[in-house]
Amino acid sequence: MQFLHTMVRVTNVEDSLRFYCQGLGLEEVRRTENEKGRYTLIFLRAPGDAGGEVELTYNWDPEEYTGGRNFGHLAYRVKDIYKLCQHLADMGVTINRPPRDGHMAFVRSPDGISVELIQEGTLPPQEPWLSMPNTGKW
């Protein structure tokens, strides 16, 4: 397993970049704008660190974040998403967003923290995951 990123929702891109980049010294490594989804993703990393990143998510439509909603999720790259999801399901963990595409799934910790699992590469879709619906929030 490899730690990938932590996502934080932000309300002002300029103020956030000033804090994370000018204040903490992180560097922007990539940016994605999704017009259909109406959001911007900005990934930051400490200089010289090939490890985990901070993903700043800016939703274009104003939203007030309460109850920790500004914190999004943890993300891990995994060797076999199907095997790990089955292991978690066997432990009684709800798979909130099953790995229908062989690439991504979401589960929640006992404290309600959303955890994204991302397959290293992509596996072909397979049952029972392919037909499994989303459950709850992720």
Secondary structure, 3 states (H helix, E strand, C coil): CEEEEEEEEECCHHHHHHHHHHHCCCEEEEEEEECCCCEEEEEEECCCCCCCEEEEEEECCCCCCCCCCCEEEEEEEECCHHHHHHHHHHCCCCEEECCCCCCEEEEECCCCCEEEEEECCCCCCCCCHHHCCCCCCC
